[in-house]
Amino acid sequence: MILVAIAVFWTGLVALAHFFPAAPFLSTIWSGERSFADVLRREGRKTQTHSDFVFLGIDQESLILDAVSPEEIANDPALQLMAGHPFPWSREVWVVLMDKLFASGARLIMFDLVFNSPTDADPAFHAALEKYRDRVVIASNFDDQNNYQLVLPIKTLIPAPQGQDDRVGFVNYWHDLDGVIRRARFHVSDRQLAGEAEFAGEEIYSSMVARALVKLGRPDSVPDDVNLHAIRFGSEEAYHPLPLYEVFLPATWHSNYHDGKFFKDKVIIVGSSAEIQHDVVATPINSRLWGAALHLHALAASLDREFLSETPIKVDFVLVLLGGLTAWTVVAFLRRPLLCFGTLLAIAAAYLGLARIIYDRFGLLVMVVPTLSTFLASGLCGLGFEYALERLEKLRTRRTLERYVSKNLVKEILDNPGGYYNSMLGSRKPVTVLFSDLVGFTSLSEKADPTVLVSQLNRYLSAMVPMVFDNGGTLDKFIGDAIMAVWGNVSSHGAAEDAKAAVRAALGMRRAMPALNAAWQAEGFKPLAFGIGINHGDAVVGNIGSYEPHERLDPTVIGDAVNLASRLEALTRVYGVDILMGRSAAELVRDDFYLRSIARVQVKGKTEPVEIFTLIGALNDDVDPEFLKWLQAYEEAIVKFRKRDFKGAKILFSHFLEFYPDDALGKMYLASALEYEQSPPDEAWNAVEVFKKK
């Protein structure tokens, strides 16, 4: 219904714009349509340039003759007349020009000049117009500054009624509301110009182009009505003016015009091409086209029957409604937003291409802008509405699922269900696994009130879980008070980035715990502590569970890397630290975090020892520089200890404990160094602590 309403709305706008084209806002509809039609005129097929058309321009050089020497002026009568008088020159110039061009075989000369005032040279010009009456046309002009009064050649040149003489034609073109000329009128009447109804027998005036067509023997190319006719313009480069004065200059007459042979069988128009005379008009192909060149474009279009037509208003309405209906069909049947959007764009592009083809082949300007506006507006609004509904549904579903499943897992399931399901059929991936567990919570749960215990546990998990999500991890599961999180199983940013994200999550948990304990102590509850184990390695990723009867599946990771992370979490109690990580994870994050060596351990179920580390903080954290300084002594002591240099290790551990006497690890290693110094271990000793229990 929304799409139909939009289509009807646009159809109404098109109708209003058709009947009230000058109304504000409505005019923009036709303005856009005109602009697109102008693009077709510029980029589409052009009327063929007629090589037999010549534009002799009265240019700046012809007006001032500064490129002509006094000797050359003295040797030519026309140049003398041009040099001796400002424009308009003596009409004897035109007599000389006609004699010279017709003697060279010119077919037709058109003067885009109105000779409406008497001069001494009129008898000679009149005689020339009579002599060449079948091959010359001169201008009349409807003065739009004076109620379109027709300005005719003076009677001493053309006897009355001048307007009906076949040598006289009006040179006017009527522009559209935007000031651009797109159409030509070949006949007009006074009553038509006055906006009054025509009547039979009224005087009809012909344009210069219409007169020229008749004299060229092509009266069939002249439309026999008084309507405006849209024309297909030629190339912008067609009909550039040639300087008039060069015709009278012997050197250029010989070199440029081959002693007149150039003008044989040519149709010549004489008109202004000097900027000072401002005889320029705006057209779709050129915003400053010489008026005389416009006549040649109209003449060429008429000879080649290159008139343009527009779709009727009824067809325009149908096209607009079809645009809305097509958009509704696309949105209704293509449910995937990107595919739907791409289809809308493809159809719009195809319609533009079809409009171009129809214009090029048939000269028909199909309505485009309102049609595509309706189509795209309807399609995009419908798509937006459908997308909004889908987003709301996804959001509701996501919020429901996120109460039970990890956020990034929910996102992957909803955004890419097929790909996610295929990826979880079983694959081996490098992942980083984090286990977190509260210390002593099991014994606490046996004594505490169940309601209070659940509330406290939920508050704890509510503070810890966001650290996983904020760092792009997957909450694999809750195991009582324990948290299992994974990076790299659903999506991965690379092994190092996944491991660093896991470590940042662990640091976030560490920072959140004091605030929780402070709140609990204020409420009379005992503070809690946790242990975190982090490990990186290859693991099998997939949906684990039963396909029957209700397809209850649990996306998880399994393997040694996962087991080791769990074992490391348990060892935090042994070594008195809150975070432990395996060597594989430590190597990936060492560049961004301060680490501390703990031990080499062999956990239950493993035959190879693993070096483990604890996390001090990130490089950009506020870490005590003195501790970092003495930590180097501690690390050196660890190396000596593992190389059986127990005396050297004892000295370094002692120095470290002088500054940090409560450090549990330092005291543990000092005690072991003292013991081994007195009773060295056997040769099989490799500084590995073996744990038989989980």
Rosetta blueprint (number, residue, H / E / L):
1 M L
2 I H
3 L H
4 V H
5 A H
6 I H
7 A H
8 V H
9 F H
10 W H
11 T H
12 G H
13 L H
14 V H
15 A H
16 L H
17 A H
18 H H
19 F H
20 F L
21 P L
22 A L
23 A L
24 P L
25 F L
26 L H
27 S H
28 T H
29 I H
30 W H
31 S H
32 G H
33 E H
34 R H
35 S H
36 F H
37 A H
38 D H
39 V H
40 L H
41 R H
42 R H
43 E H
44 G L
45 R L
46 K L
47 T L
48 Q L
49 T L
50 H L
51 S L
52 D L
53 F E
54 V E
55 F E
56 L E
57 G E
58 I E
59 D L
60 Q H
61 E H
62 S H
63 L H
64 I H
65 L L
66 D L
67 A L
68 V L
69 S L
70 P H
71 E H
72 E H
73 I H
74 A H
75 N L
76 D L
77 P H
78 A H
79 L H
80 Q H
81 L H
82 M H
83 A H
84 G H
85 H L
86 P L
87 F L
88 P L
89 W L
90 S L
91 R L
92 E H
93 V H
94 W H
95 V H
96 V H
97 L H
98 M H
99 D H
100 K H
101 L H
102 F H
103 A H
104 S L
105 G L
106 A L
107 R L
108 L E
109 I E
110 M E
111 F E
112 D L
113 L L
114 V L
115 F L
116 N L
117 S L
118 P L
119 T L
120 D L
121 A L
122 D H
123 P H
124 A H
125 F H
126 H H
127 A H
128 A H
129 L H
130 E H
131 K H
132 Y L
133 R H
134 D H
135 R H
136 V E
137 V E
138 I E
139 A E
140 S E
141 N E
142 F E
143 D E
144 D L
145 Q L
146 N L
147 N L
148 Y L
149 Q E
150 L E
151 V E
152 L L
153 P L
154 I L
155 K L
156 T L
157 L L
158 I L
159 P L
160 A L
161 P L
162 Q H
163 G H
164 Q H
165 D L
166 D L
167 R L
168 V E
169 G E
170 F E
171 V L
172 N L
173 Y L
174 W L
175 H L
176 D L
177 L L
178 D L
179 G L
180 V L
181 I L
182 R L
183 R E
184 A E
185 R E
186 F L
187 H E
188 V E
189 S E
190 D H
191 R H
192 Q H
193 L H
194 A L
195 G L
196 E L
197 A L
198 E L
199 F L
200 A L
201 G L
202 E L
203 E L
204 I E
205 Y E
206 S E
207 S E
208 M H
209 V H
210 A H
211 R H
212 A H
213 L H
214 V H
215 K H
216 L L
217 G L
218 R L
219 P H
220 D H
221 S H
222 V L
223 P L
224 D L
225 D L
226 V L
227 N L
228 L E
229 H E
230 A E
231 I E
232 R L
233 F L
234 G L
235 S L
236 E L
237 E L
238 A L
239 Y L
240 H L
241 P L
242 L E
243 P E
244 L H
245 Y H
246 E H
247 V H
248 F L
249 L L
250 P H
251 A H
252 T H
253 W H
254 H H
255 S H
256 N L
257 Y L
258 H H
259 D H
260 G H
261 K H
262 F H
263 F H
264 K L
265 D L
266 K L
267 V E
268 I E
269 I E
270 V E
271 G E
272 S E
273 S L
274 A L
275 E H
276 I H
277 Q H
278 H L
279 D L
280 V E
281 V E
282 A L
283 T L
284 P L
285 I L
286 N L
287 S L
288 R L
289 L E
290 W E
291 G H
292 A H
293 A H
294 L H
295 H H
296 L H
297 H H
298 A H
299 L H
300 A H
301 A H
302 S H
303 L H
304 D L
305 R L
306 E L
307 F E
308 L E
309 S E
310 E E
311 T L
312 P L
313 I H
314 K H
315 V H
316 D H
317 F H
318 V H
319 L H
320 V H
321 L H
322 L H
323 G H
324 G H
325 L H
326 T H
327 A H
328 W H
329 T H
330 V H
331 V H
332 A H
333 F H
334 L L
335 R L
336 R L
337 P H
338 L H
339 L H
340 C H
341 F H
342 G H
343 T H
344 L H
345 L H
346 A H
347 I H
348 A H
349 A H
350 A H
351 Y H
352 L H
353 G H
354 L H
355 A H
356 R H
357 I H
358 I H
359 Y H
360 D H
361 R H
362 F H
363 G L
364 L E
365 L E
366 V L
367 M L
368 V L
369 V H
370 P H
371 T H
372 L H
373 S H
374 T H
375 F H
376 L H
377 A H
378 S H
379 G H
380 L H
381 C H
382 G H
383 L H
384 G H
385 F H
386 E H
387 Y H
388 A H
389 L H
390 E H
391 R H
392 L H
393 E H
394 K H
395 L H
396 R H
397 T H
398 R H
399 R H
400 T H
401 L H
402 E L
403 R L
404 Y L
405 V L
406 S L
407 K H
408 N H
409 L H
410 V H
411 K H
412 E H
413 I H
414 L H
415 D H
416 N L
417 P H
418 G H
419 G H
420 Y H
421 Y H
422 N H
423 S H
424 M L
425 L L
426 G L
427 S E
428 R E
429 K E
430 P E
431 V E
432 T E
433 V E
434 L E
435 F E
436 S E
437 D E
438 L E
439 V L
440 G L
441 F H
442 T H
443 S H
444 L H
445 S H
446 E H
447 K H
448 A L
449 D L
450 P H
451 T H
452 V H
453 L H
454 V H
455 S H
456 Q H
457 L H
458 N H
459 R H
460 Y H
461 L H
462 S H
463 A H
464 M H
465 V H
466 P H
467 M H
468 V H
469 F H
470 D H
471 N L
472 G L
473 G L
474 T E
475 L E
476 D E
477 K E
478 F E
479 I E
480 G L
481 D L
482 A E
483 I E
484 M E
485 A E
486 V E
487 W E
488 G L
489 N L
490 V L
491 S L
492 S L
493 H L
494 G L
495 A H
496 A H
497 E H
498 D H
499 A H
500 K H
501 A H
502 A H
503 V H
504 R H
505 A H
506 A H
507 L H
508 G H
509 M H
510 R H
511 R H
512 A H
513 M H
514 P H
515 A H
516 L H
517 N H
518 A H
519 A H
520 W H
521 Q H
522 A H
523 E L
524 G L
525 F L
526 K L
527 P L
528 L L
529 A L
530 F E
531 G E
532 I E
533 G E
534 I E
535 N E
536 H E
537 G E
538 D E
539 A E
540 V E
541 V E
542 G E
543 N E
544 I E
545 G E
546 S E
547 Y L
548 E L
549 P L
550 H L
551 E L
552 R E
553 L E
554 D E
555 P E
556 T E
557 V E
558 I E
559 G L
560 D H
561 A H
562 V H
563 N H
564 L H
565 A H
566 S H
567 R H
568 L H
569 E H
570 A H
571 L H
572 T H
573 R H
574 V H
575 Y H
576 G L
577 V L
578 D L
579 I E
580 L E
581 M E
582 G E
583 R H
584 S H
585 A H
586 A H
587 E H
588 L H
589 V H
590 R L
591 D L
592 D L
593 F E
594 Y E
595 L E
596 R E
597 S E
598 I E
599 A E
600 R E
601 V E
602 Q E
603 V L
604 K L
605 G L
606 K L
607 T L
608 E L
609 P L
610 V E
611 E E
612 I E
613 F E
614 T E
615 L E
616 I E
617 G E
618 A E
619 L L
620 N L
621 D L
622 D L
623 V L
624 D L
625 P H
626 E H
627 F H
628 L H
629 K H
630 W H
631 L H
632 Q H
633 A H
634 Y H
635 E H
636 E H
637 A H
638 I H
639 V H
640 K H
641 F H
642 R H
643 K L
644 R L
645 D L
646 F H
647 K H
648 G H
649 A H
650 K H
651 I H
652 L H
653 F H
654 S H
655 H H
656 F H
657 L H
658 E H
659 F H
660 Y L
661 P L
662 D L
663 D L
664 A H
665 L H
666 G H
667 K H
668 M H
669 Y H
670 L H
671 A H
672 S H
673 A H
674 L H
675 E H
676 Y H
677 E H
678 Q H
679 S L
680 P L
681 P L
682 D L
683 E L
684 A L
685 W L
686 N L
687 A L
688 V E
689 E E
690 V E
691 F L
692 K L
693 K L
694 K L
